[in-house]
Each structure stands twice: as structure tokens, then as C-alpha cells.
Amino acid sequence: MRLILAGLLFAVAQFSFAQSDSIPAKKESAKPLLHYFKNGKSGGHLRHYFMSTDNEAGLTDYYANAFGGGLRFETASFHGFHFGVAGFYIFNIGSSDMTKKDRATGQISRYESGQFDVTNLSNKHDLDRLEELYLRYETGKTTITGGRQNIKSPFINPQDGRMRPTAESGIWVESLGDIKNLEFKAGIFNDISPRGTVNWYSIGHSIGIYSTGVDEKGKKSAYANSVNSEFVGLLGVQYSFGKSLKIQGWNQWVENVFNTALFQADGNFPISGKWKGIYGVQYIHQNRIGQGGNPNSELAYVSKDWNANIFGGKAGVKNEGFETSLSYTRITKDGRFLMPREWGREPLFTFMPRERNEGAGDVHAWVYRLAHHFKKLRLKPEISAGYYRMPDVRNYRLNKYGMPSYWQTNLSVLYEFEGFMKGLDAQLIVLYKGKNGETYEVPGYTFNKVNMMHTNVILNYHF
């Protein structure tokens, strides 16, 4: 399989290199190494993030107050090569005790602990991470990056809902190639540093750092630190039919664990004046590969006969600053939709911040969104509301995390400063999740899941 993935990367690179063969190479006069460092690009990011969760009466509430900053540098081009490095630090400047367990459930903070280090809840000081360290080569319309980096794909992505995003180590290729409107992306990764952590982990050991839920028999899943997988391979192809239709196909191969394939189409059509109709369709299929992560079924990430199917659709209208849509997702009864939460946020049309449908099957989800960008006011408000019909919390085969049916409303407001404070933006996210399914009076099915208010105040300053 490694040879196949390497061959795909080589083919993508060769495909795009051909486009630049007819362009005469420009000779660069000899310059000292110092020139490329002095003429490089540098920048920084300061971030303050307050987060709180108000749970149902009788259950513990949590809050986190975090501040951090980072610097990034990339050299000027040397015959198409760039060297880049970036790091970030975090300070806990007044938060709940993340080691404190809720008395009724024995559980800890679900959201706030992710602001720091979920692998060491008492860690308040050693919260720094070298997030990027790469060598990048650009030629024509192709970019090849090797080392630590941040990529965006449907299955591995920054999931930037905490202080720091998820980062990856490996090789990533992006190419537009010779065919107009056709884009290729491919990569192979052997290490991941999930958000809410400060260390780097092998692919197999990165699966299970977050909550592992229960297995299909209802016992606590035991696959953490037991998944045997050396790499994950990604291949994506996207084609745009002008500005009216974009189709994309992705495949993610997790060596010895599972495979996920995605097809998606997003389009728009004129209605009247500047108004357009928008639509999207999506299909995801998953199946087991090799041993499912471990020859011992109790330590495997996926069961022997597991597979999953997900269908999605979206429709709405928009103009230059306004957009509204209704989305639907159906996860069939075939099996749980599985996607390591450590790697990114799920690509479903009905995804809403602060909850996921990963780990569940036999799901019906509906989400309505309304967003408007007031450009003159530099204000971006968005309201969304969703209803999620989940399998019974005691249907362990199809409900990995014991999530009852629920409804959720989100309010998000983003403001971008100008003038003296240009580079600063402020965002408020407030949401409520209400119970709509049976919890059998077990607090563990409610705590940090439903009947809760969650608040986020985020300040970002980029320079």
C-alpha cells in the first residue's frame, strides 16, 4: 500500500511538472543564504479564549480562560524551495480545576479541557508546541510540502474550535495540473498532534486520545494505545464547471484500520438579480481494512463486519452578503459513522460546532442556517438550529457515546476591527442543546451533552 500511495504522489507531481517544461527557467544570481532569511515572511498570532459550560442543575459547571501567542516564519524562495517554522504557547490564566470530576457521573470537563492538554489535565505551564517545521517546493501550479504542517481536507483538518488546531507530519501535494479547473491533492502522514495536546503521536496512537465511548456490546472501548497503524493516505480530486458547479471525490486510507470514500457536489444557479439558489449532495462510504487496528477484537478500532453509509443534501438561497439553507444528513443502520475526533471535524452538511454525530448510526439530522455579512459594519452574525434523531442511548451498536436525541441552537457574531486595531477580530458563540430522547435518569447521558448552555468569547490578533 505504501508503494501505491507513493506512486500516486509521484504521478500527481509529474503531471504538474510537465506544465512548466515549456517555460524557460529563470537564472538567479548567486546570493548569500542570509538573503533568503532576511527577505522571508514573518507573522504572529495572539489569541484569548474564554469558554464556559452551564450544565443541568446538580451537575458540575466548568469554565476556561486561556491566552496564547505564536510566531511563524518562512524564507524567501530559493529556486522554488521555502523553509518554514511556527510555534505557539498557551497560558492558563484562570480556569476551573480540569482534574475535578463531576460527582454524579465521575466525568470531567468535555470542552474546556481541550483548551490546554487533555493528556495531562494538571498541566498549566508546559503548554507550547512546535506546530510547523517544513520544506516546501513550488513549481508552476504545484506545491509539495514535507514535514510538520496544517492541511485542510474533509477528514483531516484544523478543527479550530479550541486554542490551537490539529497539525500533521508527512508529505502533502497540491496541484492544478494542465487541465483547467481540475485540482489534485494527495498526502501521506505518519504523525499527528491533535488539538488540545502538546505532543506528537503516531497515527495508531493518536486514535483514542479523546473519549473512546463504548464498544458494540456496551463495554468501555479499549482501543486507546492499541491501534496498530503506521500511516494515513489521502487523495482528493476536484473539478469546477465554471462558477456554477464543483464536484469532488476523496479517499482516506488508514493503514490496517479502515477506508473512507467521499463524493460531493456543490452548485448554484441564478434566480433573480444577484440572488442565487444553492444546493449540495454528499455520499460517504466506510469499510474495514486489515485487522481494524488490532487482531484482538476488543482492542480494534472497528469491528470485523463493520461498514457505514452516509447521505446528505443541502438547499438554499444567497446573494453577496446573505445566505440561508436547510441541510439533511442520513446515517444508515449499517453501522456507526467513524472518524477519529482527534483528526478533525466531520464534513457533514449538518455539522454544528460543539457536537458531532461521529460514532452513531441510524441518524436523521436537519439543520437550518441563516447568515448575513454586513460589510460596512464589518459584522458577521449567524443563527443556526438543528434537530438530531439519534438511536436509543442503550443501542450500543449504533450509539458509541451514549448521545440522546437532541436539538441545538447556535448564535455566532464575528466583528472585525479597523483603523488602529486592524488585525483584531472578536467572536461570540452561544449555544444551547436540549434533550429530546430518553436518558433513563442516568446523569452520564446528560452531562456535557444535553440540557446545557455553552458560551465562547474569542479574541484573535494577527500581525
Legacy VTK file of the C-alpha trace (Angstrom):
# vtk DataFile Version 3.0
C-alpha trace
ASCII
DATASET POLYDATA
POINTS 463 float
0.000 0.000 0.000
2.889 2.361 0.703
4.153 1.832 -2.845
0.698 2.652 -4.213
0.457 5.890 -2.237
3.997 6.869 -3.145
3.152 6.194 -6.766
0.077 8.426 -6.543
2.127 11.281 -5.089
4.763 10.830 -7.784
2.115 10.770 -10.525
0.498 13.981 -9.280
3.859 15.722 -9.118
4.919 14.503 -12.571
1.553 15.509 -14.032
2.004 19.097 -12.918
5.726 19.352 -13.584
5.012 18.732 -17.256
3.137 22.026 -17.487
6.267 24.031 -16.695
8.604 22.216 -19.146
7.934 24.761 -21.849
8.704 27.728 -19.585
12.371 28.728 -19.670
13.956 28.565 -16.242
14.959 31.906 -14.827
18.545 32.118 -13.695
19.053 33.528 -10.253
22.209 35.387 -9.438
24.224 33.949 -6.584
23.060 35.358 -3.268
24.144 34.557 0.285
21.964 32.323 2.421
21.282 35.282 4.685
19.384 36.988 1.831
16.654 34.314 1.860
16.144 34.651 5.593
16.168 38.456 5.605
13.618 38.567 2.784
11.346 35.908 4.185
7.807 36.361 5.514
7.052 36.512 9.215
3.880 36.921 11.209
2.267 36.276 14.525
-0.998 35.462 16.236
-2.298 36.368 19.699
-5.428 34.602 20.954
-7.587 34.918 24.040
-10.333 32.355 24.515
-12.935 32.246 27.292
-15.186 29.193 27.345
-17.849 28.067 29.806
-20.420 25.281 30.114
-23.539 25.608 32.270
-24.881 22.106 32.820
-28.224 20.955 34.170
-28.834 21.612 37.879
-26.977 19.126 40.041
-24.180 18.634 37.518
-20.810 20.414 37.560
-20.189 23.558 35.513
-16.781 24.417 34.047
-15.014 27.425 32.584
-11.629 28.040 30.965
-9.686 31.245 30.429
-6.746 30.830 28.069
-4.293 33.196 26.430
-1.565 32.392 23.956
0.606 33.587 21.144
2.750 32.292 18.339
5.205 33.261 15.634
5.619 31.975 12.104
8.439 32.431 9.583
9.006 31.301 6.006
12.104 32.028 3.932
12.067 33.665 0.531
12.109 31.313 -2.462
15.411 29.624 -3.286
14.894 28.009 -6.715
11.314 27.232 -5.616
12.204 25.998 -2.127
10.903 27.543 1.113
11.717 26.631 4.703
9.059 27.369 7.333
8.723 27.124 11.092
5.965 28.082 13.551
5.342 27.612 17.252
2.680 28.569 19.778
2.440 28.848 23.562
-0.612 28.837 25.878
-1.174 30.192 29.380
-3.946 29.095 31.729
-4.884 32.471 33.229
-7.739 31.423 35.479
-9.874 28.343 34.902
-11.787 25.589 36.640
-9.814 22.685 38.036
-9.713 20.415 34.978
-8.893 17.397 37.155
-12.128 17.809 39.131
-14.680 15.117 38.316
-18.410 15.586 38.414
-19.755 13.761 41.474
-22.810 12.309 39.775
-21.036 10.910 36.716
-17.325 10.665 37.549
-16.628 12.515 34.312
-14.526 15.619 33.674
-14.950 18.728 31.550
-15.640 17.815 27.949
-14.971 21.131 26.231
-12.805 23.298 28.482
-10.043 20.734 28.988
-9.355 20.914 25.244
-8.037 24.448 25.676
-4.897 23.081 27.300
-3.609 19.480 27.341
-6.191 16.687 27.501
-3.443 14.128 28.132
-2.324 15.914 31.307
-5.186 17.829 32.913
-2.980 19.263 35.655
-0.538 20.762 33.129
-0.716 24.555 33.367
2.824 25.520 32.396
4.393 23.328 29.674
1.837 24.285 27.041
3.921 25.017 23.972
4.141 23.211 20.650
6.283 23.365 17.527
3.392 23.225 15.056
5.146 23.711 11.732
8.608 22.717 10.540
8.631 22.079 6.823
10.404 22.316 3.487
8.138 23.401 0.637
8.818 23.266 -3.091
6.765 25.229 -5.616
6.902 24.778 -9.370
4.273 26.052 -11.759
0.919 25.267 -10.182
2.223 22.527 -7.895
3.217 22.750 -4.237
4.911 19.914 -2.335
5.336 20.268 1.428
7.246 17.857 3.636
7.384 17.988 7.445
5.091 19.381 10.135
2.215 21.388 8.695
-1.522 22.143 8.763
-3.705 20.731 5.997
-7.392 21.016 5.188
-9.318 18.006 3.930
-12.745 16.523 4.720
-11.224 14.004 7.143
-8.075 15.681 8.490
-8.393 19.396 9.204
-7.558 22.070 11.815
-10.971 21.872 13.604
-10.156 25.310 15.001
-12.584 25.338 17.922
-10.049 25.471 20.738
-6.849 27.412 21.398
-4.798 25.512 18.802
-5.673 23.393 15.765
-4.709 19.867 14.779
-1.356 19.551 12.962
0.171 16.771 10.851
3.611 15.488 9.863
4.191 13.995 6.424
4.110 14.912 2.734
1.317 16.936 1.117
0.947 17.757 -2.596
-1.432 20.258 -4.169
-1.568 20.612 -7.949
-3.779 22.327 -10.506
-2.145 20.449 -13.385
-2.672 21.137 -17.087
-6.430 20.602 -17.241
-8.317 23.786 -16.495
-10.435 23.721 -13.324
-9.023 20.329 -12.272
-7.218 20.147 -8.925
-5.409 17.268 -7.220
-4.461 16.901 -3.568
-2.634 13.941 -2.096
-0.648 13.174 1.002
0.721 10.595 3.374
1.144 11.264 7.106
2.777 9.296 9.909
2.335 11.615 12.923
-0.463 13.841 14.219
-0.669 16.375 17.043
-4.391 16.702 17.864
-5.862 19.966 19.096
-5.852 20.136 22.864
-2.474 18.369 23.072
1.165 19.484 23.066
2.834 16.265 21.884
3.051 14.378 18.584
1.696 10.861 18.175
1.975 8.073 15.638
-1.148 7.513 13.543
-2.260 4.489 15.558
-1.623 6.053 18.959
-3.376 9.292 18.005
-6.654 7.351 17.810
-8.157 7.221 21.297
-6.580 10.259 22.945
-10.086 11.711 23.274
-13.016 9.832 24.805
-13.351 6.325 23.355
-17.018 5.741 24.207
-18.261 2.142 24.401
-17.883 -0.863 22.129
-20.814 -2.546 20.381
-21.527 -4.632 23.493
-21.715 -1.622 25.794
-18.321 -2.027 27.487
-15.828 0.836 27.594
-13.820 0.781 24.365
-10.232 -0.345 24.956
-8.556 0.615 21.672
-6.621 3.608 23.099
-2.854 2.973 22.688
-3.684 -0.321 20.973
-4.377 0.671 17.351
-1.659 -0.598 15.017
-1.400 1.768 12.058
1.717 3.377 10.606
0.272 5.911 8.176
-2.805 7.519 6.675
-3.045 8.321 2.964
-5.288 10.945 1.383
-6.235 11.538 -2.233
-8.618 14.258 -3.413
-9.750 15.318 -6.886
-11.857 18.402 -7.555
-13.331 19.723 -10.804
-15.187 23.004 -11.255
-17.684 23.640 -14.036
-17.124 27.382 -14.119
-18.583 29.043 -11.019
-21.856 27.114 -11.048
-20.850 23.563 -10.058
-17.989 21.926 -8.173
-17.615 18.187 -7.728
-15.037 16.488 -5.544
-14.038 12.999 -4.592
-11.848 11.998 -1.652
-10.417 8.762 -0.345
-8.755 8.254 3.028
-6.846 5.032 3.665
-5.890 4.383 7.295
-3.404 1.533 7.081
-4.653 -1.637 8.810
-7.781 0.131 10.146
-10.389 1.447 7.696
-11.071 3.258 4.433
-13.403 6.214 3.839
-14.564 7.451 0.436
-16.498 10.686 -0.139
-18.288 12.148 -3.154
-19.725 15.646 -3.013
-21.232 18.143 -5.443
-21.944 21.796 -4.666
-23.657 24.126 -7.109
-25.648 27.283 -7.642
-27.993 28.740 -10.248
-29.352 32.249 -10.930
-32.770 33.190 -9.568
-33.222 36.942 -9.919
-30.717 39.784 -9.964
-27.929 38.960 -7.523
-29.896 36.137 -5.910
-28.803 32.560 -6.490
-30.096 29.189 -5.493
-27.556 26.876 -3.843
-27.541 23.105 -3.436
-25.301 20.223 -2.457
-25.322 16.432 -2.331
-22.966 14.134 -0.459
-22.259 10.428 -0.057
-19.726 8.755 2.263
-18.890 5.056 2.447
-16.650 3.390 5.012
-15.298 -0.149 5.351
-12.772 -2.037 7.452
-9.181 -2.593 6.296
-6.851 -5.341 7.547
-7.286 -6.069 11.242
-9.374 -2.996 12.009
-6.469 -1.752 14.091
-5.724 -4.833 16.172
-6.060 -8.647 15.779
-7.746 -8.701 19.200
-11.347 -7.650 18.520
-11.608 -5.996 21.957
-8.662 -3.701 21.107
-9.617 -2.967 17.474
-10.947 0.439 16.414
-13.563 -1.114 14.091
-15.373 -4.450 14.361
-14.937 -7.297 11.893
-18.049 -6.827 9.757
-18.294 -3.038 10.115
-19.223 -0.629 7.336
-21.101 2.669 7.217
-23.051 4.749 4.703
-23.931 8.437 4.953
-26.123 10.524 2.627
-26.510 14.297 2.743
-28.260 17.131 0.967
-28.433 20.915 1.165
-30.583 23.605 -0.479
-30.901 27.353 -0.017
-30.522 30.832 -1.459
-27.857 33.543 -1.242
-26.703 36.901 -2.550
-23.498 38.877 -1.967
-23.913 39.133 1.803
-26.845 36.885 2.752
-27.222 33.115 2.847
-29.855 30.752 4.200
-30.050 26.988 3.798
-31.641 23.773 5.024
-29.481 20.633 5.279
-30.193 16.974 5.919
-27.976 14.017 6.797
-28.901 10.357 6.980
-26.505 7.886 8.592
-27.935 4.458 7.827
-28.388 1.488 10.160
-25.482 -0.367 8.530
-23.062 0.786 11.219
-21.524 3.665 13.144
-20.026 6.572 11.204
-16.432 6.567 12.473
-13.877 9.335 12.138
-11.150 9.836 14.774
-12.173 13.002 16.600
-8.514 13.744 17.166
-8.019 14.358 13.414
-10.658 16.924 12.543
-14.293 17.953 12.396
-16.672 15.836 10.367
-17.538 17.059 6.836
-21.320 16.560 7.126
-23.656 19.308 5.859
-25.440 19.200 9.223
-22.333 19.690 11.374
-22.802 22.303 14.111
-19.978 23.478 16.400
-19.764 21.731 19.800
-21.424 18.474 18.828
-20.811 15.627 16.409
-22.654 12.653 15.003
-19.461 10.623 14.687
-19.822 7.315 16.489
-23.507 6.940 15.640
-25.630 5.119 13.072
-29.333 5.281 12.217
-29.294 9.084 12.469
-31.626 11.650 10.915
-30.317 15.229 11.173
-31.771 18.536 9.967
-30.093 21.950 10.250
-31.315 25.405 9.222
-28.787 28.250 8.857
-29.193 31.980 8.375
-26.111 34.187 7.914
-25.509 37.767 6.813
-22.326 39.754 6.261
-22.726 43.469 6.973
-19.606 44.571 5.106
-19.779 48.251 6.039
-20.214 47.340 9.705
-17.608 44.541 9.467
-20.105 42.317 11.254
-20.943 38.661 10.508
-23.882 37.259 12.506
-25.138 33.690 12.000
-28.020 31.754 13.516
-28.470 28.008 13.126
-30.879 25.453 14.536
-30.760 21.692 14.288
-32.685 18.585 15.253
-30.880 15.246 15.558
-32.788 11.986 15.903
-30.327 9.531 17.409
-30.623 5.813 18.169
-31.500 4.921 21.745
-28.610 5.545 24.159
-28.673 1.832 25.046
-28.363 0.773 21.422
-24.620 0.355 21.840
-24.011 -0.921 18.317
-25.199 2.383 16.865
-24.553 4.870 19.685
-20.893 4.839 20.709
-21.020 7.884 23.015
-24.487 7.472 24.536
-25.844 10.639 22.927
-29.646 11.001 23.196
-31.750 12.645 20.512
-31.384 16.409 20.874
-31.998 19.820 19.402
-29.423 22.582 19.207
-29.410 26.325 18.528
-26.279 28.368 17.831
-25.739 32.118 17.691
-22.428 33.387 16.345
-21.349 37.017 15.873
-17.964 37.980 14.406
-16.678 41.580 14.389
-13.544 42.710 12.515
-11.790 45.841 13.778
-10.364 48.567 11.555
-8.047 51.525 11.942
-5.625 51.364 14.855
-6.970 47.910 15.849
-6.833 46.387 12.357
-5.876 42.721 12.575
-8.070 42.132 15.629
-11.369 40.260 15.450
-13.803 39.330 18.199
-16.292 36.466 18.118
-19.134 35.426 20.380
-20.608 31.919 20.144
-23.538 30.966 22.364
-25.422 27.702 22.017
-27.962 25.574 23.799
-28.510 21.826 23.441
-31.807 20.430 24.657
-32.723 16.811 25.346
-35.234 15.163 23.053
-34.606 11.488 23.795
-34.749 9.051 26.685
-31.825 9.127 29.149
-33.269 6.657 31.699
-32.435 9.104 34.528
-28.725 8.316 34.079
-26.738 11.590 34.537
-23.972 10.342 32.232
-26.338 10.612 29.261
-26.992 14.286 30.085
-23.732 15.702 31.497
-21.917 17.846 28.891
-24.300 16.528 26.229
-27.815 17.976 26.559
-29.761 20.488 28.693
-26.674 22.711 28.672
-25.663 26.241 27.708
-22.233 26.774 26.214
-20.548 30.173 25.748
-17.390 31.196 23.873
-15.715 34.617 23.667
-12.728 34.646 21.298
-10.244 37.411 20.504
-7.724 36.951 17.672
-4.992 39.386 16.691
-2.976 38.588 13.563
0.135 40.565 12.727
LINES 1 464
463 0 1 2 3 4 5 6 7 8 9 10 11 12 13 14 15 16 17 18 19 20 21 22 23 24 25 26 27 28 29 30 31 32 33 34 35 36 37 38 39 40 41 42 43 44 45 46 47 48 49 50 51 52 53 54 55 56 57 58 59 60 61 62 63 64 65 66 67 68 69 70 71 72 73 74 75 76 77 78 79 80 81 82 83 84 85 86 87 88 89 90 91 92 93 94 95 96 97 98 99 100 101 102 103 104 105 106 107 108 109 110 111 112 113 114 115 116 117 118 119 120 121 122 123 124 125 126 127 128 129 130 131 132 133 134 135 136 137 138 139 140 141 142 143 144 145 146 147 148 149 150 151 152 153 154 155 156 157 158 159 160 161 162 163 164 165 166 167 168 169 170 171 172 173 174 175 176 177 178 179 180 181 182 183 184 185 186 187 188 189 190 191 192 193 194 195 196 197 198 199 200 201 202 203 204 205 206 207 208 209 210 211 212 213 214 215 216 217 218 219 220 221 222 223 224 225 226 227 228 229 230 231 232 233 234 235 236 237 238 239 240 241 242 243 244 245 246 247 248 249 250 251 252 253 254 255 256 257 258 259 260 261 262 263 264 265 266 267 268 269 270 271 272 273 274 275 276 277 278 279 280 281 282 283 284 285 286 287 288 289 290 291 292 293 294 295 296 297 298 299 300 301 302 303 304 305 306 307 308 309 310 311 312 313 314 315 316 317 318 319 320 321 322 323 324 325 326 327 328 329 330 331 332 333 334 335 336 337 338 339 340 341 342 343 344 345 346 347 348 349 350 351 352 353 354 355 356 357 358 359 360 361 362 363 364 365 366 367 368 369 370 371 372 373 374 375 376 377 378 379 380 381 382 383 384 385 386 387 388 389 390 391 392 393 394 395 396 397 398 399 400 401 402 403 404 405 406 407 408 409 410 411 412 413 414 415 416 417 418 419 420 421 422 423 424 425 426 427 428 429 430 431 432 433 434 435 436 437 438 439 440 441 442 443 444 445 446 447 448 449 450 451 452 453 454 455 456 457 458 459 460 461 462
